[in-house]
């Protein structure tokens, strides 16, 4: 049985279609079926070499773990993983900075940390700490959504759906509306010119009286 048989779709390079098929099957999968689906998903997306699930099952649990496990990292990549993990754990100790999704992206998306083998190893080491926090509201929604999408933690993405962008213009319009009301409450700026106008009129009256007096004399 191939990965496509398990996912229930025709062979394709469309990752979105593969993901939709995977998520649809996972809703009704048993624990054993979920493992097969996980394996099929990784094969379909090219994360592990293609092989039949039956062959993997026949090799026993220990071999399954070795088959799914990523390739061994070289010393340089392993060092990158250690540095990123240290930065993330330091970030978790800063209650303010950990709320900034931009800082998370700066740490995790910086090459070569964004390379898939390194990325998967980072996810494996951080998952026991980050995943429960992201699922249970330990991070703001933008941070949790980014982590779920970056590490492909489906449960985190489901718990933190991406905000509907259609709501953003409405909020902007509301802010603009309130701003306009505040501006209307302020007196017109032309009021500041009235003293000058009044002074100019008084000056004309004085001049007219002065020249009128001269003419009468």
C-alpha positions, 0 to 999 in steps of 0.5 A: 500500500502506497502513501497515496492509497492511505491518503486516498488521493491520486499522486500529486505535488500539491502540498495543500491537497496532500495536507487537506487529505491528511487532515481529513483522514486524521479526524476518523483515524485510530492511533495505529491509523494515525501513525500510518497517515503520518508516515504517508504524509511525510512520504507524499511531501518528500520529507522521507524516502518513499517506501510502503507502509506495509514494509515499515510495519513489518520491520517492527517499532524500532525500525519504524522509528529509525525510518521516520527519523531524519538523517543524521546532522553533521557537526555544523548543523547540530551546532545550529540546532543547539544555538537556536534551542538556546535562543528559544529557551532564553526567549521563553524566560522573557515574558514580554519578548516571547509575545512578539511573533517577529522575534520568533521568526527572526530566530527560527526563520534565519538561514540555515535554521530554516533548512528542513532537516535542521528545522525538524530537529529543532521541532523535535527538541522543542516540541515537549515544551512549546507544543503544549503551551501553543495548544493551551493558550500560553502564547498570543494567537499570532505566535501560536499560529506561526509555531503551528505552521512552521513546525507543522503541528496540526493540533496547534494550527487547529487550536489557533486559526489564522485571523480573518483578514476581512476583520482588519479593514473594519477595525481600521475604519472604526479607528478612522471613524473615531478619529474623525469624530474627535477632530469634529469636536475641536473648534475650527482653526479659523477662530484663531484669526478673529482677533486679527480681523477685529483689530483690522476693522477697529483700525479702519474705523479709527482712520475713517474718523480721523480723516472725517474730522480733518475734512470737517475742519 
